[in-house]
């Protein structure tokens, strides 16, 4: 069994989804693992990771709108607003969507479906520098 770890930074420009499929795929290729798993983890409490449709951007637009509706920023009973009105909603959105994803590796590549992509989901209004950790494990 082989293990390979890497990390990269991603600059966001505010709320939205940012595709990281190719960057993670590059780490998988560099690892030399042919069969195994890749775990991707974002090291923040106000951003998450999702596997989402990558062909039609309107699917992601709808996802953003749904999360804004599900956890609105004008919720009057939130008290954790030290960093602004998006502070507590961003933490809840992260809990709902999760900080990590695991993808099988087959023949040295991530085994994503035809229309699947891996995205960092930024929940804050303002730009942030996000740290993503990638752990590849398997056989070569």
N, C-alpha and C positions, 0 to 999 in steps of 0.2 A: 504494500500500500504506500502510495506517495502522497505527500502534502505539499502544497504551495500556497503562500499567502502574499497578497499585494494590497496596496491601497492607492486611492487617487482622490484628488479634490475636484469639486465641481462648483463653479460659480453660477448661482441662480440670479435671475433678474426679478424675482418676486414669485407670487403664487402661480402654480402651474405644474405641469409634468415635463420632465426633461429625460429624453431617451438616453440610456446608458448601455444598451444591448451590445454595441460594437466594442465599447471599452472593456466590458466584462468578458466578451468573447475573446478579446486579445489576451487577457490574463489566462483564460482557459487554454488557449493555444500555446502560450509560453510555458505553461506548467508541464506539458508533455503527457498529461493524463488523457487516456483514450476512453476509459469507462469509469464513471464515478458520479460525483455530485459537486456542484458549485453552490456555495452559500454566499449571499451578498447581504451586507449589513450596513445601514447608515447610522453614524455615530451621533445622532441628534434626537431631541424629544419634540421637535416641531417640523420634522420632515420624515417621510416614510418611503417605502418601496412598494411598487405594484407591478404585476404583469397585466398588460392591457393591450387592447387593439392598437396596432401601429400603422395600419393602412389608411384609415380615415380619421383625420384630426378631430372631426366633429364628435367622435365617441369620447375623446378626452375632454372636449369642451363641455359635454353633458356631465361627465364625471365631476368636473370642477363645480359646475352649477349645483349638482346634487349635494356635494359636500357643503357648499355654502348654505344651502337650504337646510340640510340636516343639522349642522352646527353653526348657527348664525353668530356673527360677531357682535350683535347688539343685545345679547342675552343679559337681562338686567341683574340676574343673581350671581354671575361670575364675579369673584373677588380677586382672582389671580390675573390682574391686568397691569402689572408693573411695567411691562414692555409694550403696552398698548392694547387696544381692543381685540387684536388677533392673537394675543398671548395664550389664554386658556383654550380658545377654539382650536388653535394649532396643535396643542397637546392632545386634545380629544380626538382630532382627526388622525393623528399619528397612531393613537391606540386602536382606532377602528380599522386602519389600513395596515399597520404593522411596520416594524423597522427592518424586516429581513424577508428574503425570498430564497428558496432552494430550487435549483433546476438540475435535472439529470444531464449527464454528459454521455453521449453515445458517439463512437467513432471520432473522438477528439473535439466535438462541438456540442454546444448547448442544444438540448432537444426541445426547443420551443416550437409551438405550432406555427403554421404558415403566417397568421396575422398577429402573432404575439410578439410583444416587445417588453423589455424591462425598463422601467421608468423610476426616476427619483421624483417623488411627489412633494413639492415645496408647499408648505402650508402658511408661510409668513408673507405679508405684503411686501416687505422690503427685501432687497438682494441679500443673499447670504453665501458664504463659502462653506460648502458641505463636504464632509469626509465620508468616503465609502470604502469599506473593507471587503475584500474578496478572498474567500478560502476555498481552494480546490483540493479535493481528496479523491483518490481512486487508483486505478492500475494503469500502467503505461505499456 
